[in-house]
Amino acid sequence: MSKVAFTKEQEAEIQLMMQQAVAQQNKELELKQAQRETNKIVLGARIQELISKEGSIIIDKSTNQPKTNVDGSPMRYPTRYYVKLETMGLELETEVKQDVFDSLEEFKMYLCEGRIGLVNKFGNDVLEPIFKIFTRI
């Protein structure tokens, strides 16, 4: 085997290139680690349906009669607002706040941003996407 001789400038250039490669690799590893630790979902989807479910009447547990407001009308649980999203073979229904619900249009494409979290469904905690930001695309 023959040895290759480098000039001092070539050795310095090789050293610099190695340092840059190591720095780039460390930067990529840090980015991948941050992505693994960040709870963030970004999904491009079409709104298939906007669903508004009026709250049911509140029943007094002791009398089994509807609770009433001052004006005599029955008290109700809050109305809930849902968005049915469709993307690449996936259909998903998620709850949203009323102001977000009012700003959305059916059959339009949106970039949906949110996180995965626990959602209480009929007394059971279920892991689901929770979307807070909808940007029209």
Secondary structure, DSSP 8 states (H G I E B T S, - for coil): -------HHHHHHHHHHHHHHHHHHHHHHHHHHHHHH---EEEEEEEEEEEEE---B-B-TTT-SB-B-TTS-B-B---EEEEEEEETTEEEEEEE-HHHHHH--TT-EEEEEEEEEEEEETTEEEEEEEEEEEEE-
